[in-house]
């Protein structure tokens, strides 16, 4: 095996971090939208 291929074996595919960050950003934005548009206007829970 050449040195070039051996160096690439332990590396993540290009774009993996970008996909993970994009998924996290979409999740966080979705959570904030639900919180501010649904739960926040309802107010606190009263027993």
Backbone as CSV, one residue per row, in Angstrom:
resi,resn,N_x,N_y,N_z,CA_x,CA_y,CA_z,C_x,C_y,C_z
1,UNK,0.854,-1.176,0.000,0.000,0.000,0.000,0.896,1.233,0.000
2,UNK,0.520,2.224,-0.761,1.348,3.421,-0.846,1.150,4.285,0.387
3,UNK,2.059,5.196,0.588,1.966,6.103,1.742,0.738,7.000,1.652
4,UNK,0.354,7.346,0.441,-0.806,8.223,0.248,-2.086,7.551,0.738
5,UNK,-2.307,6.308,0.403,-3.508,5.589,0.837,-3.463,5.274,2.321
6,UNK,-2.298,4.971,2.862,-2.178,4.665,4.286,-2.502,5.892,5.126
7,UNK,-2.172,7.070,4.636,-2.450,8.300,5.380,-3.943,8.610,5.401
8,UNK,-4.700,8.164,4.398,-6.125,8.481,4.313,-7.012,7.489,5.058
9,UNK,-6.490,6.381,5.508,-7.325,5.354,6.135,-7.960,5.821,7.437
10,UNK,-7.249,6.557,8.261,-7.783,6.955,9.554,-8.558,8.246,9.537
11,UNK,-8.698,8.852,8.398,-9.367,10.152,8.325,-10.855,9.978,8.028
12,UNK,-11.660,10.934,8.499,-13.087,10.939,8.187,-13.277,11.385,6.745
13,UNK,-14.367,10.956,6.125,-14.652,11.453,4.778,-14.855,12.966,4.803
14,UNK,-14.523,13.594,3.712,-14.687,15.046,3.648,-16.159,15.400,3.756
15,UNK,-16.481,16.384,4.549,-17.856,16.833,4.702,-18.591,16.209,5.874
16,UNK,-17.986,15.256,6.562,-18.668,14.610,7.686,-18.974,15.622,8.781
17,UNK,-18.003,16.438,9.123,-18.212,17.438,10.166,-19.272,18.448,9.742
18,UNK,-19.276,18.824,8.475,-20.277,19.772,7.981,-21.686,19.193,8.094
19,UNK,-21.848,17.910,7.790,-23.166,17.280,7.885,-23.623,17.222,9.336
20,UNK,-22.728,16.877,10.242,-23.076,16.803,11.660,-23.434,18.181,12.191
21,UNK,-22.668,19.196,11.827,-22.961,20.558,12.276,-24.278,21.067,11.695
22,UNK,-24.554,20.751,10.439,-25.818,21.182,9.826,-27.002,20.521,10.524
23,UNK,-26.891,19.222,10.839,-27.968,18.527,11.542,-28.184,19.137,12.930
24,UNK,-27.110,19.426,13.633,-27.220,20.044,14.951,-27.846,21.423,14.883
25,UNK,-27.492,22.188,13.865,-28.051,23.525,13.704,-29.548,23.460,13.407
26,UNK,-29.950,22.536,12.541,-31.371,22.372,12.228,-32.148,21.933,13.465
27,UNK,-31.566,21.025,14.248,-32.221,20.575,15.470,-32.388,21.728,16.464
28,UNK,-31.330,22.506,16.664,-31.379,23.624,17.612,-32.382,24.686,17.155
29,UNK,-32.388,25.001,15.874,-33.335,25.997,15.378,-34.772,25.504,15.498
30,UNK,-34.997,24.234,15.220,-36.336,23.668,15.376,-36.804,23.705,16.819
31,UNK,-35.896,23.416,17.741,-36.250,23.448,19.150,-36.592,24.876,19.590
32,UNK,-35.806,25.837,19.147,-36.072,27.229,19.509,-37.399,27.719,18.930
33,UNK,-37.706,27.332,17.711,-38.982,27.721,17.105,-40.137,27.140,17.902
34,UNK,-40.047,25.867,18.250,-41.109,25.267,19.065,-41.237,25.961,20.411
35,UNK,-40.118,26.278,21.028,-40.155,26.891,22.349,-40.787,28.277,22.303
36,UNK,-40.306,29.110,21.387,-40.774,30.491,21.377,-42.149,30.664,20.735
37,UNK,-42.532,29.815,19.808,-43.823,29.988,19.141,-44.936,29.137,19.738
38,UNK,-44.600,28.094,20.493,-45.638,27.219,21.040,-45.668,27.304,22.565
39,UNK,-44.559,26.990,23.206,-44.569,26.877,24.665,-44.475,28.214,25.384
40,UNK,-43.701,29.130,24.878,-43.544,30.414,25.538,-44.846,31.219,25.597
41,UNK,-45.634,31.304,24.523,-46.901,32.052,24.614,-47.909,31.427,25.579
42,UNK,-47.834,30.124,25.823,-48.777,29.474,26.753,-48.507,29.877,28.192
43,UNK,-47.281,30.220,28.495,-46.942,30.613,29.864,-46.585,29.418,30.716
44,UNK,-46.351,29.680,31.998,-45.951,28.630,32.917,-47.118,27.704,33.235
45,UNK,-46.783,26.483,33.624,-47.793,25.515,34.016,-48.299,25.869,35.422
46,UNK,-49.599,25.916,35.586,-50.186,26.217,36.889,-50.913,24.978,37.410
47,UNK,-50.558,24.535,38.600,-51.233,23.337,39.143,-52.655,23.605,39.588
